[in-house]
Amino acid sequence: MHLAIHRARLLDNLSALGQIGRVAPEAGGGLDRRPFSPAERQARAFFIDQATVAGLTVLTDGAANLSARYACADPGAPTLLLGSHLDTVPHGGPYDGALGVMAALEVVRVAKEQALALPWHLEAIAFTDEEGRLGDFFGSRAVAGAHTPESIAQFLAAAGAYPDDLAAMRPLAPGGLTPDGIRTARRAPETLAGFLELHIEQGPRLEHAGLPIGVVTAIAGRRAQRIVIRGRSDHAGTTPMDLRADALLAAARIAMTARDRVARDFPEAVLTCGNMRVQPGVYNVVPNEAELWVEFRSGSPADLAAISALLREEIEAATAAPDLAFEVDEAAGHEPVALDATLQAAIRRAADACGYDWMDLPSGALHDALLLAQVTPTAMIFVPSVAGRSHSPLEMTHPGDLVAGANVLLGTVVALAKSA
């Protein structure tokens, strides 16, 4: 028998969840379910209600990660995790994170309804604060055991700026969101069978290819640099153009030439100049300083190294004129993470069995899967984003693609159970 998710139930649940935290169009539209906010707590309550109706076991860990579990016959068996996050960015869309959570819940629900005999416990999980209002991938980092005393302290300090929200959340997490309580959320690798995350692509590749399913091969590495160009202030009306040491002009050249070279030579990479600050910042003075933030991403460690070298070349060329100088600070980043080949193969088999065409592709965006891949076999399924829009009120994925992704997630679980 070919199993399928309950289409109407999934779409109804996504629609209902998509009303929680809705922002009026005149206030910018979209959703606002920032972590620990009243809207995010309401979304948690919705998840709990649906899991309870389904007869699943509801769990919350010390980092406030929320789960719904279908237990297998062996109490000592490991757990296969499925899920994503319920929180949004301000003015976000209805499917970023939410699809992965509600589809996971639907898959676990179907497994229980069909009394599937599984070799592991099956658990739908909603990770806390994926979007980073208070802590960078706070919940999945806790599960992976990747928190440091410093990262926990930073999280609690950030949460302390919202005392009412923090007070409302403390009773919902065992340990009261204390440092010791947060550390209890760690899952030992031997207790996990793997992690699968269904997510909207947040880019245009699947839509351009006309395909409903993406099999994610890797999560791109990321590096960022703060570049400061120093020149000389001069009178804008009296200093000839060829005698200026214009820091802004040099920074603009870096932004343009680096972007063009990456687009030409590294088609699978991206480079973004996302912020610039200019001093003294008045129209009648030649700028004496420009601070430029550059971020670049690629699924290839070699490409990241080559782009870093390329960027250095462009900085040196742009500041070769007299009275120009530069400094570069490397910001925190991470290396590319390859996802599990066995799980990818299971996703492809599930898509074929469901009759959905697919393509392999890397993820340029970061996800909870990045942290889980450090401790357990991990894979991701993408479905198309209309026009590639996400983190936006314009975020949209067609209902048929939402259902397709959930069916492939279910099919992957079934395929893995059969091969275990």
Salt bridges, closest charged atoms under 4 A:
ASP32 OD2 - ARG34 NH2 2.61
GLU40 OE1 - ARG44 NE 3.16
ASP87 OD1 - HIS85 ND1 3.19
ASP96 OD1 - HIS85 NE2 3.39
ASP96 OD1 - HIS199 NE2 3.04
ASP96 OD2 - HIS391 NE2 3.04
GLU106 OE1 - ARG9 NE 2.84
GLU113 OE2 - ARG9 NH1 2.79
GLU113 OE2 - ARG109 NE 3.98
GLU123 OE1 - ARG69 NE 3.42
GLU123 OE2 - ARG187 NH2 2.58
GLU130 OE1 - HIS85 NE2 3.28
GLU131 OE2 - HIS391 NE2 3.37
ASP136 OD2 - ARG141 NH2 3.22
ASP165 OD1 - ARG41 NH1 3.40
ASP165 OD2 - ARG133 NH1 3.65
ASP180 OD1 - ARG183 NH2 2.77
GLU201 OE2 - ARG205 NE 2.96
ASP234 OD2 - ARG232 NE 2.81
ASP260 OD1 - ARG259 NH1 3.33
ASP265 OD1 - ARG264 NE 2.81
GLU289 OE1 - ARG230 NE 3.39
GLU289 OE2 - ARG277 NH2 2.90
GLU291 OE2 - ARG226 NE 2.48
GLU291 OE1 - ARG277 NE 3.23
GLU295 OE2 - ARG222 NE 2.60
GLU295 OE2 - ARG297 NH2 2.92
GLU313 OE1 - ARG261 NH1 3.08
GLU314 OE2 - ARG261 NH1 2.71
GLU316 OE2 - ARG312 NE 3.34
ASP323 OD2 - ARG232 NH1 2.59
GLU327 OE2 - ARG226 NH1 3.77
GLU327 OE1 - ARG230 NH1 2.69
ASP329 OD2 - ARG226 NH1 2.65
GLU335 OE2 - ARG223 NH2 3.16
ASP360 OD1 - ARG348 NE 3.09
